[in-house]
Amino acid sequence: MNPKINKIKSKKSKYKIVCLTAYSKNIAQAIDRHTDIILVGDSLGSTLYNFKSTRSVTLEMMVRHSQSVRQGISNSLMVVDMPYNTYNNPSEAFKNCKKIMKLTKCDAVKIEGGLKIIKIIKHLIKNKIPVMGHVGILPQTTRGKFKSKGKSIKERNQLIRDCMLIEKAGAFSIVLECVQRQLAKKISNSIQIPTIGIGSSNNCDGQILVIDDVLGLAESKMKFIKKYIDVKKIITNAAKNFKIDVKSKKFPTKKHSY
């Protein structure tokens, strides 16, 4: 198994795992020293392309962005989201995951779902494709308003079973999206692989956020988001100052001319 994956698994219950998304070389390079995992998420659909859902993201889009991100990563484990409708059955999943792995040189892929995709996970693991699971809210198939998971006993029991099955199938970690905090704690304590939370409390073994949300570039108002800096404001001010310099003929000077 990839040493980076073993390192992630060894952090279980010992050290918090830091994960962020990236869609380009420059962003990946900037965050690589501070992350354990960089995910090329299909969230790029809404973040970069203004799609209404991740279902419009294509395999080709994921390949292009992942190829860029790969160039900016030296240390982190690189995981790529498999887009909607690219892993409907074991053979299709293997074909597309193999393509992603070959063209992007990523370390692993992430797929959404529980019981329904266990055979797919087993097939991928058997064919040496590392898999990160994803339960709770499933953006690729959830329609309408996103609601936290784990409110009913039936839902709680199903999520616990799903995570146990995903672990048994061979996945090296699982993303828990918007899973209620006590359930996230129970799941994390019930399995031996790391849980990566997004909106699922600090009871998970690690946390992931979309980089554009962290940087203040996106308009999302999801409860679990924390903006650490207002990069949009910084960019706006830089563009404003450039405009002033150009119009006043202060730029370019001799220093910036051949």
N, C-alpha and C positions, 0 to 999 in steps of 0.2 A: 504494500500500500504506500501511496505517496507520503513521504515524511511530514509534509505540511499538514496532511489530514490527521496523521497520528498525533501531531502536536496539538491540533484543535481538540481532538478527543481527550487528550491527557489533561486539558484544562477543566474538564467537567468537575463542578463543585469546588474547584480550587482557585481559579482565576477567572474573572469576568472576561468574556470574549467580545471584542469590539468589531462591529461590522458596519460598513457604509456602502451605498451604491456608487457607481461611477459609470459614465457613458463615453468618456474620452480619455486620451493619454494624459493631458495636462492635469485634469482633476485627479486621476489615479495616482499620478506622480506626487501630487501635493499631499495626498492623504496616506500614502503607502507606509510611511514610517510609524503611523499611529493606529493602524488597523490590523486585525488578525485575518479578516476576510473582506474582500471586495467583491460585491455582487454586481454583475451587469444585469440589472433588473428589467423586466418587461414594463416596469413603471415608466420607462423612457417613452412609452406610448402617450401617456397623459402629460408627462413632464416636458418632453421636447416637441412632440408632434400634435399636442392638443387633442388627442383622440379621447372619445367619451369613455372608453374602456380599454383594457389591455388586449381585448380580443382582436383588435385590428393590427397588432404587432406581428410582423412576419419573421420567418427564419432568417431571411436575408438581412433584415434590419439588425437582428441580434448578432449576426456574424460580423457585420461592418463595425458596429460599436465595440464589440468584444475585441476585434483585431486592434482597434485603437487603444483600448484600455490595457491590453496585454503589454503594449510597449511602455506603459508607465508603471508597471508593477515589478518590483524586485523582491519584496519580502512576503507580502500577503498571499493567502490562498485565494485564487480567482475562481469564482463560481458564476455560471451563466444560467439565467432563467430559460427554460424551454418554453417557447410561446404556445399560446392556445392552439389546439387542433394539430399539434405535431407529435403527440404521444398517445394516440387513441387505442393502440394495442402494442404488445411487446415488440413485434417486428418493425412497425413504423417508428416506435420510440428509439429502438436501437439504431436504425438507419439514420435518423435525424440527430440523435445525440452523438453518434460517431462522427457525423459531418461537422457538428459544432466543435467537438474536441479536436478534430484534425485541423480545421481551418483557423481556430482561435488559440489553440494551445492552452486552453483553460484547464483547471485542475479538477473540476467537477461540474455537474449540472444540478439544477433545482427543478422539481416538478411538484405540482399541487395535487392534494387529494389524500384520502385515507384508504379504506378497504378496497375501493374500486381500482386502485392502481398498484396494489401489492404485487400482482403477477408481473407488472411492468417493471417495478423496482427490482424484483428478483432476477428478471431477465437481464437487466442492465448491469447489475452487480456481477452476475455470472459471466458477463462479457467484458468485465473489467472497466466499467464506467461508474465512477463514484457518484453517489446521489445524496443530495440534501432534500429532505422532505419539507412539506409545508401544509399545515392544518389550521383550523380556525376559519377566519374569513378567507375565502378563496377568490381573489379578484377576477380570475379568468372565467369563473362560472357563476359568481354571485350577481344577481340582478337586483336593481333597486337600491335603497339605502343600506349602507353597511351597518350591521348590528353586532355587538359583542357576542361571543359564543360561550356557552356553558351555563346558561340560566336555568335550564331544566335538568332533572336527573338523567333523563334519557340522552340529552345532548352531552352532558358531562361524561357519562359512561361510554358513549360512542367515541368521543375524542380521546379518552384514555386508551380504549381498545385500539383505535387507529394508530396512536403513537407507539404502542407496544408492537403492533404488527409491522409498522414501518421500520422500527429498530430490528426486529427479527428478520426482516427482508434484507437487511444489510446496509441501510442508510447510515451515514456517519454523523448526522445532526438533523434537527427539525426546527423549522421556523414556526412559532406560535403567533398567529396574527389576531389581535383583539380577543384574546382568551381571558376570561375573568381571573383575577389575581390568585384566588385560592385554588382554582383548577390548574392554573399554570404551575403553582407550587407542587401540587399533587403529581402532575405529569412529570415535572422535572425530577421529583424524588422517586418516581416509579420506573424510570428508564436509565440506562447506563450511557446513553449518548447525549451530547449537549443540546439544550433547547436555546433557540435564539428568539428573543421576544421583540415584537413590535406592537405596542399598545397592550402588552400582556404582563406588565409590572416587572419589578426587579427580582421577582422570584425565578426568573429564567437564568440560564447560565451565561447568556450574552444578550446584547441588544443590537438592533439594526434600525437605521433610518435612511430615508432617501436624501441624498446629498443636497439636492436643491432646496429641500425643506430646512435642512441645517443651516444653509447659507442665506436663507431668506429670499431665494429667487422665485419660489413658487407661491401660489395663492391659496394653497390648501389650508383648511381650517380644522382638520382632524384633531381630535383631543390629544392624541399621543405625540404630536409634533412639538419639538422645541427648537426655536430659531436661535442660533448662537451668534449670528452676525447678520447685518443687513447689507449683503453684497450688492443687491440691486441699487441701493442708494449710492454706494461707492462707485458703481459703474456709471450711474446717471451723472454724478459729479465730475467723473473723469471725462465723459463725453461733453459736458457743458464747458469744462475748462479747455478742452481741445478746440471746440467751436470758437471760443473767445480768442484763443491764440491764432487760429487760422484767419478769422475775420479782421483781427488787428495786425496781421502780418508778423506776429511774433514767432510763428512757426511756419516753415522750418528756418532755423538760423544756419549760419555757415557750418556749425558743429554737426548739423543733421543733413548736410548736403554734400554731394560729390563734386 
